[in-house]
């Protein structure tokens, strides 16, 4: 499991690097988004991945890996928005935003390590398409919770679903990196 933790950190560092660059380019413009809008962004990304996996025809020059990176980053954005609430002022302190990014990335890693222990790293024997379907299922569950104004009877809340989507996307990125053995996203 140490290998997974190292791979997790490498993937998160690549996702954070992109997040940081976009934060410099656009500021925290995503701060105006409601959680439901963030969930819909994740839905768009995972739906595109599923379409690519099922049709094998790509009309836009963005890879599955890039979409999984977006799912990681939108999941962290969702967690930040749940903590801070939305804002019409997106000229946030960049350092504070990156600290929140790191906080949620660390929480996601700790959760992944606990679950990996209990599940025996079963994800390693899964197909990327199956993990994609799990993300799709989680995003649909999240949309339902949001449609119910966050009220659940027995289910976990929005934050748990964002963490799961984040970790599943990291698993896919790890699997891609093992397949290619030199994961370098293009056209980000």
C-alpha beads as a LAMMPS data file, in Angstrom:
LAMMPS data file: protein, C-alpha beads

188 atoms
187 bonds

1 atom types
1 bond types

-500.0 500.0 xlo xhi
-500.0 500.0 ylo yhi
-500.0 500.0 zlo zhi

Masses

1 110.0

Atoms # bond

1 1 1 0.000 0.000 0.000
2 1 1 3.023 2.284 0.336
3 1 1 3.344 2.176 -3.459
4 1 1 -0.256 3.394 -3.777
5 1 1 0.361 6.273 -1.371
6 1 1 3.405 7.384 -3.373
7 1 1 1.473 7.101 -6.637
8 1 1 -1.463 8.986 -5.089
9 1 1 0.821 11.865 -4.090
10 1 1 2.361 12.006 -7.576
11 1 1 -1.056 12.177 -9.235
12 1 1 -2.325 14.782 -6.761
13 1 1 0.783 16.895 -7.359
14 1 1 0.078 16.864 -11.113
15 1 1 -3.574 17.767 -10.523
16 1 1 -2.593 20.525 -8.085
17 1 1 -0.084 21.926 -10.551
18 1 1 -2.810 22.331 -13.163
19 1 1 -5.217 23.726 -10.554
20 1 1 -2.597 26.268 -9.453
21 1 1 -1.889 27.380 -13.027
22 1 1 -5.587 27.822 -13.759
23 1 1 -5.962 29.718 -10.481
24 1 1 -3.317 32.160 -11.741
25 1 1 -4.984 32.449 -15.160
26 1 1 -8.614 32.762 -14.029
27 1 1 -8.521 33.487 -10.328
28 1 1 -11.036 31.551 -8.257
29 1 1 -13.875 32.208 -10.719
30 1 1 -15.365 28.854 -9.677
31 1 1 -16.247 30.444 -6.298
32 1 1 -19.498 31.667 -7.898
33 1 1 -20.612 28.079 -8.551
34 1 1 -23.204 26.378 -6.396
35 1 1 -22.422 22.779 -5.394
36 1 1 -25.011 21.541 -7.908
37 1 1 -23.125 23.316 -10.716
38 1 1 -19.870 21.688 -9.621
39 1 1 -21.571 18.300 -9.534
40 1 1 -22.863 18.919 -13.053
41 1 1 -19.317 19.737 -14.209
42 1 1 -18.173 16.378 -12.823
43 1 1 -21.160 14.759 -14.534
44 1 1 -20.117 16.274 -17.874
45 1 1 -16.555 14.987 -17.460
46 1 1 -17.473 11.435 -16.425
47 1 1 -20.181 11.233 -19.074
48 1 1 -17.614 12.172 -21.735
49 1 1 -15.214 9.521 -20.430
50 1 1 -17.961 6.895 -20.592
51 1 1 -18.852 7.974 -24.132
52 1 1 -15.208 7.671 -25.198
53 1 1 -14.901 4.263 -23.571
54 1 1 -18.056 2.966 -25.250
55 1 1 -17.615 4.471 -28.728
56 1 1 -13.847 4.649 -29.156
57 1 1 -14.316 7.748 -31.307
58 1 1 -13.032 11.093 -30.073
59 1 1 -14.054 14.404 -31.677
60 1 1 -12.335 16.733 -29.158
61 1 1 -8.608 16.501 -28.531
62 1 1 -8.750 15.921 -24.772
63 1 1 -7.806 12.595 -23.259
64 1 1 -9.537 10.493 -20.640
65 1 1 -6.633 11.287 -18.334
66 1 1 -7.311 15.012 -18.651
67 1 1 -10.961 14.433 -17.794
68 1 1 -9.995 12.405 -14.707
69 1 1 -7.713 15.271 -13.631
70 1 1 -10.696 17.602 -13.997
71 1 1 -12.791 15.265 -11.822
72 1 1 -10.113 15.362 -9.118
73 1 1 -9.962 19.151 -9.240
74 1 1 -13.725 19.695 -9.413
75 1 1 -14.180 17.302 -6.488
76 1 1 -11.784 19.383 -4.401
77 1 1 -13.519 22.555 -5.583
78 1 1 -16.798 20.992 -4.426
79 1 1 -15.343 20.283 -0.991
80 1 1 -14.012 23.843 -0.739
81 1 1 -17.416 25.236 -1.732
82 1 1 -19.156 23.059 0.877
83 1 1 -16.837 24.539 3.515
84 1 1 -16.800 28.163 2.375
85 1 1 -20.094 28.537 0.540
86 1 1 -20.362 30.290 -2.778
87 1 1 -19.132 33.830 -3.264
88 1 1 -19.565 36.515 -5.878
89 1 1 -16.041 37.712 -5.106
90 1 1 -13.629 35.360 -6.805
91 1 1 -10.556 37.448 -6.027
92 1 1 -9.682 35.082 -3.194
93 1 1 -6.330 34.738 -1.530
94 1 1 -4.490 32.237 -3.734
95 1 1 -2.432 30.946 -0.836
96 1 1 -5.568 30.228 1.214
97 1 1 -7.215 28.433 -1.711
98 1 1 -4.134 26.259 -2.240
99 1 1 -4.026 25.453 1.494
100 1 1 -7.640 24.285 1.262
101 1 1 -6.753 22.247 -1.826
102 1 1 -3.918 20.593 0.101
103 1 1 -6.150 20.008 3.138
104 1 1 -8.756 18.134 1.096
105 1 1 -6.132 16.245 -0.910
106 1 1 -4.599 15.029 2.371
107 1 1 -8.024 14.064 3.743
108 1 1 -8.749 12.168 0.523
109 1 1 -5.432 10.340 0.769
110 1 1 -6.056 9.384 4.404
111 1 1 -9.508 8.079 3.465
112 1 1 -8.047 6.165 0.524
113 1 1 -5.415 4.576 2.766
114 1 1 -8.035 3.446 5.314
115 1 1 -10.317 2.026 2.617
116 1 1 -7.393 0.408 0.790
117 1 1 -6.491 -1.388 3.992
118 1 1 -10.018 -2.692 4.489
119 1 1 -10.688 -3.535 0.821
120 1 1 -7.227 -4.944 0.121
121 1 1 -6.612 -2.628 -2.843
122 1 1 -9.352 -4.368 -4.832
123 1 1 -9.395 -1.420 -7.260
124 1 1 -6.098 -2.651 -8.707
125 1 1 -7.941 -5.643 -10.195
126 1 1 -10.726 -3.491 -11.620
127 1 1 -10.977 -2.094 -15.129
128 1 1 -10.788 1.661 -15.674
129 1 1 -14.243 1.430 -17.247
130 1 1 -15.651 -0.112 -14.049
131 1 1 -14.123 2.598 -11.889
132 1 1 -15.542 5.163 -14.328
133 1 1 -18.980 3.636 -13.787
134 1 1 -18.512 3.976 -10.022
135 1 1 -17.742 7.678 -10.460
136 1 1 -20.837 7.980 -12.663
137 1 1 -22.937 6.280 -9.987
138 1 1 -21.515 8.582 -7.282
139 1 1 -22.250 11.697 -9.334
140 1 1 -25.839 10.538 -9.904
141 1 1 -26.207 9.915 -6.167
142 1 1 -24.794 13.367 -5.463
143 1 1 -27.262 14.960 -7.873
144 1 1 -30.107 13.157 -6.089
145 1 1 -28.927 14.341 -2.668
146 1 1 -28.712 17.892 -4.000
147 1 1 -32.205 17.597 -5.484
148 1 1 -33.350 16.523 -1.994
149 1 1 -31.783 19.713 -0.545
150 1 1 -29.035 17.646 1.089
151 1 1 -31.439 15.590 3.188
152 1 1 -30.651 11.888 3.438
153 1 1 -32.218 9.160 5.534
154 1 1 -29.287 6.776 5.783
155 1 1 -26.798 7.783 3.093
156 1 1 -23.530 9.650 3.374
157 1 1 -23.549 13.332 2.541
158 1 1 -22.225 15.360 -0.348
159 1 1 -18.693 15.541 1.028
160 1 1 -18.335 11.739 1.173
161 1 1 -19.389 11.478 -2.470
162 1 1 -16.920 14.173 -3.555
163 1 1 -14.140 12.320 -1.705
164 1 1 -15.085 9.029 -3.366
165 1 1 -15.194 10.574 -6.849
166 1 1 -11.806 12.190 -6.224
167 1 1 -10.237 8.927 -5.060
168 1 1 -11.746 6.873 -7.890
169 1 1 -10.400 9.392 -10.415
170 1 1 -6.945 9.146 -8.806
171 1 1 -7.131 5.346 -9.100
172 1 1 -7.835 5.693 -12.817
173 1 1 -4.919 8.085 -13.236
174 1 1 -2.644 5.651 -11.382
175 1 1 -3.806 2.833 -13.668
176 1 1 -3.107 4.994 -16.740
177 1 1 0.350 5.843 -15.392
178 1 1 1.117 2.157 -14.894
179 1 1 -0.144 1.381 -18.394
180 1 1 1.918 4.119 -20.012
181 1 1 4.634 4.076 -17.329
182 1 1 5.236 7.771 -17.881
183 1 1 2.046 9.739 -17.240
184 1 1 2.284 13.203 -18.741
185 1 1 -1.018 14.879 -19.552
186 1 1 -1.146 16.712 -22.887
187 1 1 -3.137 19.744 -23.973
188 1 1 -4.224 20.746 -20.510

Bonds

1 1 1 2
2 1 2 3
3 1 3 4
4 1 4 5
5 1 5 6
6 1 6 7
7 1 7 8
8 1 8 9
9 1 9 10
10 1 10 11
11 1 11 12
12 1 12 13
13 1 13 14
14 1 14 15
15 1 15 16
16 1 16 17
17 1 17 18
18 1 18 19
19 1 19 20
20 1 20 21
21 1 21 22
22 1 22 23
23 1 23 24
24 1 24 25
25 1 25 26
26 1 26 27
27 1 27 28
28 1 28 29
29 1 29 30
30 1 30 31
31 1 31 32
32 1 32 33
33 1 33 34
34 1 34 35
35 1 35 36
36 1 36 37
37 1 37 38
38 1 38 39
39 1 39 40
40 1 40 41
41 1 41 42
42 1 42 43
43 1 43 44
44 1 44 45
45 1 45 46
46 1 46 47
47 1 47 48
48 1 48 49
49 1 49 50
50 1 50 51
51 1 51 52
52 1 52 53
53 1 53 54
54 1 54 55
55 1 55 56
56 1 56 57
57 1 57 58
58 1 58 59
59 1 59 60
60 1 60 61
61 1 61 62
62 1 62 63
63 1 63 64
64 1 64 65
65 1 65 66
66 1 66 67
67 1 67 68
68 1 68 69
69 1 69 70
70 1 70 71
71 1 71 72
72 1 72 73
73 1 73 74
74 1 74 75
75 1 75 76
76 1 76 77
77 1 77 78
78 1 78 79
79 1 79 80
80 1 80 81
81 1 81 82
82 1 82 83
83 1 83 84
84 1 84 85
85 1 85 86
86 1 86 87
87 1 87 88
88 1 88 89
89 1 89 90
90 1 90 91
91 1 91 92
92 1 92 93
93 1 93 94
94 1 94 95
95 1 95 96
96 1 96 97
97 1 97 98
98 1 98 99
99 1 99 100
100 1 100 101
101 1 101 102
102 1 102 103
103 1 103 104
104 1 104 105
105 1 105 106
106 1 106 107
107 1 107 108
108 1 108 109
109 1 109 110
110 1 110 111
111 1 111 112
112 1 112 113
113 1 113 114
114 1 114 115
115 1 115 116
116 1 116 117
117 1 117 118
118 1 118 119
119 1 119 120
120 1 120 121
121 1 121 122
122 1 122 123
123 1 123 124
124 1 124 125
125 1 125 126
126 1 126 127
127 1 127 128
128 1 128 129
129 1 129 130
130 1 130 131
131 1 131 132
132 1 132 133
133 1 133 134
134 1 134 135
135 1 135 136
136 1 136 137
137 1 137 138
138 1 138 139
139 1 139 140
140 1 140 141
141 1 141 142
142 1 142 143
143 1 143 144
144 1 144 145
145 1 145 146
146 1 146 147
147 1 147 148
148 1 148 149
149 1 149 150
150 1 150 151
151 1 151 152
152 1 152 153
153 1 153 154
154 1 154 155
155 1 155 156
156 1 156 157
157 1 157 158
158 1 158 159
159 1 159 160
160 1 160 161
161 1 161 162
162 1 162 163
163 1 163 164
164 1 164 165
165 1 165 166
166 1 166 167
167 1 167 168
168 1 168 169
169 1 169 170
170 1 170 171
171 1 171 172
172 1 172 173
173 1 173 174
174 1 174 175
175 1 175 176
176 1 176 177
177 1 177 178
178 1 178 179
179 1 179 180
180 1 180 181
181 1 181 182
182 1 182 183
183 1 183 184
184 1 184 185
185 1 185 186
186 1 186 187
187 1 187 188
